[in-house]
Amino acid sequence: MPKTGQSLELKFALYTLAATATVVAWAFICKFINTTFSISNPVGQVIIAIAVGFVAFKIIMAVRTKTRKEKP
């Protein structure tokens, strides 16, 4: 296993921070969309949350694959 120079605790902390930031951004975006367009139907709110989460996941995966390809 190659040494990356980062301890396991540091990686865990960084992944936890990234996950927390993603969830906070996701919740803010969903609330913003729901208030802006006055979506009061719970089913509509769930659909918006799933759609925003899917788009965020795709963006994160695209960035992750791009950064992995650029590393030597």
C-alpha positions as protocol buffer text, in pm:
chain_id: "A"
residue {
  index: 1
  type: MET
  ca { x: 0 y: 0 z: 0 }
}
residue {
  index: 2
  type: PRO
  ca { x: 159 y: 330 z: -104 }
}
residue {
  index: 3
  type: LYS
  ca { x: 212 y: 600 z: 157 }
}
residue {
  index: 4
  type: THR
  ca { x: 28 y: 917 z: 73 }
}
residue {
  index: 5
  type: GLY
  ca { x: 174 y: 1123 z: 356 }
}
residue {
  index: 6
  type: GLN
  ca { x: -164 y: 1167 z: 523 }
}
residue {
  index: 7
  type: SER
  ca { x: -271 y: 985 z: 834 }
}
residue {
  index: 8
  type: LEU
  ca { x: -597 y: 795 z: 851 }
}
residue {
  index: 9
  type: GLU
  ca { x: -734 y: 1041 z: 1106 }
}
residue {
  index: 10
  type: LEU
  ca { x: -666 y: 1336 z: 877 }
}
residue {
  index: 11
  type: LYS
  ca { x: -838 y: 1165 z: 584 }
}
residue {
  index: 12
  type: PHE
  ca { x: -1136 y: 1082 z: 804 }
}
residue {
  index: 13
  type: ALA
  ca { x: -1157 y: 1442 z: 924 }
}
residue {
  index: 14
  type: LEU
  ca { x: -1139 y: 1579 z: 570 }
}
residue {
  index: 15
  type: TYR
  ca { x: -1404 y: 1338 z: 439 }
}
residue {
  index: 16
  type: THR
  ca { x: -1629 y: 1422 z: 735 }
}
residue {
  index: 17
  type: LEU
  ca { x: -1585 y: 1794 z: 671 }
}
residue {
  index: 18
  type: ALA
  ca { x: -1660 y: 1747 z: 300 }
}
residue {
  index: 19
  type: ALA
  ca { x: -1971 y: 1540 z: 376 }
}
residue {
  index: 20
  type: THR
  ca { x: -2096 y: 1797 z: 627 }
}
residue {
  index: 21
  type: ALA
  ca { x: -2043 y: 2082 z: 381 }
}
residue {
  index: 22
  type: THR
  ca { x: -2224 y: 1887 z: 110 }
}
residue {
  index: 23
  type: VAL
  ca { x: -2525 y: 1816 z: 332 }
}
residue {
  index: 24
  type: VAL
  ca { x: -2543 y: 2178 z: 448 }
}
residue {
  index: 25
  type: ALA
  ca { x: -2526 y: 2306 z: 91 }
}
residue {
  index: 26
  type: TRP
  ca { x: -2786 y: 2048 z: -19 }
}
residue {
  index: 27
  type: ALA
  ca { x: -3026 y: 2151 z: 258 }
}
residue {
  index: 28
  type: PHE
  ca { x: -2978 y: 2522 z: 184 }
}
residue {
  index: 29
  type: ILE
  ca { x: -3037 y: 2476 z: -190 }
}
residue {
  index: 30
  type: CYS
  ca { x: -3349 y: 2262 z: -132 }
}
residue {
  index: 31
  type: LYS
  ca { x: -3492 y: 2512 z: 116 }
}
residue {
  index: 32
  type: PHE
  ca { x: -3413 y: 2801 z: -119 }
}
residue {
  index: 33
  type: ILE
  ca { x: -3587 y: 2629 z: -412 }
}
residue {
  index: 34
  type: ASN
  ca { x: -3887 y: 2531 z: -197 }
}
residue {
  index: 35
  type: THR
  ca { x: -3931 y: 2887 z: -66 }
}
residue {
  index: 36
  type: THR
  ca { x: -3864 y: 3059 z: -396 }
}
residue {
  index: 37
  type: PHE
  ca { x: -4118 y: 2856 z: -589 }
}
residue {
  index: 38
  type: SER
  ca { x: -4354 y: 2813 z: -289 }
}
residue {
  index: 39
  type: ILE
  ca { x: -4353 y: 2435 z: -304 }
}
residue {
  index: 40
  type: SER
  ca { x: -4571 y: 2332 z: -12 }
}
residue {
  index: 41
  type: ASN
  ca { x: -4650 y: 1979 z: -128 }
}
residue {
  index: 42
  type: PRO
  ca { x: -4430 y: 1729 z: 64 }
}
residue {
  index: 43
  type: VAL
  ca { x: -4401 y: 1506 z: -243 }
}
residue {
  index: 44
  type: GLY
  ca { x: -4274 y: 1799 z: -447 }
}
residue {
  index: 45
  type: GLN
  ca { x: -4020 y: 1881 z: -176 }
}
residue {
  index: 46
  type: VAL
  ca { x: -3892 y: 1522 z: -177 }
}
residue {
  index: 47
  type: ILE
  ca { x: -3864 y: 1525 z: -556 }
}
residue {
  index: 48
  type: ILE
  ca { x: -3668 y: 1853 z: -545 }
}
residue {
  index: 49
  type: ALA
  ca { x: -3440 y: 1715 z: -270 }
}
residue {
  index: 50
  type: ILE
  ca { x: -3370 y: 1396 z: -468 }
}
residue {
  index: 51
  type: ALA
  ca { x: -3306 y: 1589 z: -789 }
}
residue {
  index: 52
  type: VAL
  ca { x: -3069 y: 1836 z: -622 }
}
residue {
  index: 53
  type: GLY
  ca { x: -2891 y: 1552 z: -442 }
}
residue {
  index: 54
  type: PHE
  ca { x: -2850 y: 1360 z: -767 }
}
residue {
  index: 55
  type: VAL
  ca { x: -2703 y: 1662 z: -946 }
}
residue {
  index: 56
  type: ALA
  ca { x: -2467 y: 1733 z: -654 }
}
residue {
  index: 57
  type: PHE
  ca { x: -2358 y: 1369 z: -647 }
}
residue {
  index: 58
  type: LYS
  ca { x: -2285 y: 1372 z: -1021 }
}
residue {
  index: 59
  type: ILE
  ca { x: -2082 y: 1693 z: -988 }
}
residue {
  index: 60
  type: ILE
  ca { x: -1881 y: 1551 z: -696 }
}
residue {
  index: 61
  type: MET
  ca { x: -1813 y: 1227 z: -887 }
}
residue {
  index: 62
  type: ALA
  ca { x: -1704 y: 1421 z: -1197 }
}
residue {
  index: 63
  type: VAL
  ca { x: -1463 y: 1634 z: -994 }
}
residue {
  index: 64
  type: ARG
  ca { x: -1333 y: 1325 z: -814 }
}
residue {
  index: 65
  type: THR
  ca { x: -1261 y: 1136 z: -1136 }
}
residue {
  index: 66
  type: LYS
  ca { x: -1099 y: 1440 z: -1293 }
}
residue {
  index: 67
  type: THR
  ca { x: -868 y: 1494 z: -994 }
}
residue {
  index: 68
  type: ARG
  ca { x: -776 y: 1127 z: -984 }
}
residue {
  index: 69
  type: LYS
  ca { x: -682 y: 1130 z: -1352 }
}
residue {
  index: 70
  type: GLU
  ca { x: -460 y: 1438 z: -1310 }
}
residue {
  index: 71
  type: LYS
  ca { x: -254 y: 1291 z: -1023 }
}
residue {
  index: 72
  type: PRO
  ca { x: 67 y: 1121 z: -1138 }
}
